[in-house]
Amino acid sequence: NLSFGRTRSSPLLQEALRYAGGKGTVLVASGGNVGGDAPHYPSDYLEVIGVVWLANDGLSRASVAQHGPGIAIGAPASSVLTTRLPNPEDPRPFQTQLYSRVGGSSLAAPQVAAAAALLRSIDRSLSPESIRDILTATACDVGADGWDQETGAGLLDVAAAVGGPVPGRIEITSPRMDGGVSSLTAPIEGSALAADFESYVLDVSPGHDDPEGRWVRILGPVRDQERRS
């Protein structure tokens, strides 16, 4: 769990996270607490599950929670009772207390990290990509239908996540359905994720220009899972 962040990307930090992710470490990070949709790292890195701070009812993000394309999922984290470091030099009563109620994405992210740990305890073979897929696929959708920049995939649902297998997510995100390209080459981006993932292939067809409906394999089988936002 990474409950910290900054607005500027750090190549050194990103390299370290890529290394950790490549070794099978599930990386979870807080999404930030200053509002708006400005970049926030490390939660915006593709290797990381970015977590948005949701209001206690779980139906929307907290008013000062940061959001944006790096958010994957959310968890409520307002007025959370937790330990604090007292300041003996400050005479104010609350400064000497050992416990207090605080809020923020730093308290939302550990809930997602804990859910990831539960999944790993059930099946140690689950990859970081599979764990991300399970958590987001079983989240309770809030806000706009489907994933959105305000709340990601929605409210974390631990019971649903650990309750059984979920369908994988296989989709082409670029080019869009019924979209087009204006160049001789067409970059293809998409996601191939599943808890029981083995491999994927990519086939293309001329479509209506080919009455026989022939498909041509241009990639695969590929045995590494892929995710593109």
Solvent accessible surface area in square Angstrom, and as a share of the most:
residue,aa,sasa,rsa
1,N,87,0.45
2,L,34,0.17
3,S,43,0.27
4,F,103,0.43
5,G,38,0.37
6,R,105,0.38
7,T,81,0.47
8,R,162,0.59
9,S,53,0.34
10,S,23,0.15
11,P,110,0.69
12,L,139,0.69
13,L,42,0.21
14,Q,40,0.18
15,E,115,0.52
16,A,55,0.42
17,L,10,0.05
18,R,137,0.50
19,Y,148,0.56
20,A,25,0.19
21,G,20,0.19
22,G,68,0.66
23,K,140,0.59
24,G,23,0.22
25,T,62,0.36
26,V,25,0.15
27,L,15,0.07
28,V,1,0.01
29,A,0,0.00
30,S,4,0.02
31,G,2,0.02
32,G,6,0.06
33,N,61,0.31
34,V,121,0.70
35,G,18,0.18
36,G,41,0.39
37,D,87,0.45
38,A,52,0.41
39,P,73,0.46
40,H,16,0.07
41,Y,43,0.16
42,P,0,0.00
43,S,2,0.01
44,D,46,0.24
45,Y,11,0.04
46,L,85,0.42
47,E,54,0.24
48,V,2,0.01
49,I,4,0.02
50,G,0,0.00
51,V,0,0.00
52,V,1,0.00
53,W,31,0.11
54,L,0,0.00
55,A,28,0.22
56,N,97,0.50
57,D,93,0.48
58,G,1,0.01
59,L,116,0.58
60,S,55,0.36
61,R,57,0.21
62,A,10,0.08
63,S,103,0.67
64,V,73,0.42
65,A,0,0.00
66,Q,6,0.03
67,H,26,0.11
68,G,3,0.03
69,P,81,0.51
70,G,17,0.16
71,I,8,0.04
72,A,9,0.07
73,I,0,0.00
74,G,0,0.00
75,A,0,0.00
76,P,41,0.26
77,A,1,0.00
78,S,31,0.20
79,S,65,0.42
80,V,49,0.28
81,L,101,0.50
82,T,41,0.24
83,T,98,0.57
84,R,63,0.23
85,L,160,0.80
86,P,42,0.27
87,N,63,0.32
88,P,119,0.75
89,E,158,0.71
90,D,22,0.12
91,P,125,0.78
92,R,125,0.46
93,P,105,0.66
94,F,96,0.40
95,Q,28,0.12
96,T,73,0.43
97,Q,88,0.39
98,L,109,0.54
99,Y,128,0.49
100,S,27,0.18
101,R,157,0.57
102,V,67,0.38
103,G,37,0.36
104,G,1,0.01
105,S,1,0.01
106,S,44,0.29
107,L,42,0.21
108,A,0,0.00
109,A,0,0.00
110,P,51,0.32
111,Q,64,0.28
112,V,0,0.00
113,A,23,0.18
114,A,54,0.42
115,A,1,0.01
116,A,5,0.04
117,A,62,0.48
118,L,88,0.44
119,L,6,0.03
120,R,63,0.23
121,S,83,0.53
122,I,112,0.57
123,D,56,0.29
124,R,207,0.76
125,S,96,0.62
126,L,15,0.07
127,S,32,0.21
128,P,26,0.17
129,E,60,0.27
130,S,2,0.02
131,I,0,0.00
132,R,20,0.07
133,D,2,0.01
134,I,8,0.04
135,L,0,0.00
136,T,21,0.12
137,A,58,0.45
138,T,19,0.11
139,A,15,0.12
140,C,68,0.41
141,D,68,0.35
142,V,11,0.06
143,G,63,0.60
144,A,62,0.48
145,D,136,0.71
146,G,40,0.38
147,W,122,0.43
148,D,18,0.09
149,Q,82,0.37
150,E,73,0.33
151,T,3,0.02
152,G,0,0.00
153,A,16,0.12
154,G,0,0.00
155,L,41,0.21
156,L,19,0.10
157,D,50,0.26
158,V,53,0.31
159,A,78,0.61
160,A,43,0.33
161,A,3,0.02
162,V,51,0.29
163,G,66,0.64
164,G,34,0.32
165,P,131,0.82
166,V,29,0.17
167,P,114,0.72
168,G,34,0.33
169,R,78,0.29
170,I,126,0.64
171,E,73,0.33
172,I,93,0.47
173,T,19,0.11
174,S,42,0.27
175,P,44,0.28
176,R,171,0.62
177,M,173,0.77
178,D,140,0.73
179,G,52,0.50
180,G,69,0.66
181,V,81,0.47
182,S,126,0.81
183,S,70,0.45
184,L,191,0.95
185,T,101,0.59
186,A,46,0.36
187,P,98,0.61
188,I,71,0.36
189,E,78,0.35
190,G,15,0.14
191,S,4,0.03
192,A,5,0.04
193,L,0,0.00
194,A,16,0.12
195,A,32,0.25
196,D,120,0.62
197,F,40,0.17
198,E,139,0.62
199,S,44,0.28
200,Y,47,0.18
201,V,62,0.36
202,L,37,0.18
203,D,47,0.24
204,V,57,0.33
205,S,36,0.23
206,P,80,0.51
207,G,41,0.39
208,H,193,0.86
209,D,129,0.67
210,D,10,0.05
211,P,132,0.83
212,E,130,0.58
213,G,41,0.39
214,R,147,0.54
215,W,171,0.60
216,V,88,0.51
217,R,136,0.49
218,I,92,0.46
219,L,80,0.40
220,G,31,0.30
221,P,80,0.50
222,V,34,0.20
223,R,165,0.60
224,D,100,0.52
225,Q,30,0.13
226,E,53,0.24
227,R,36,0.13
228,R,98,0.36
229,S,100,0.64
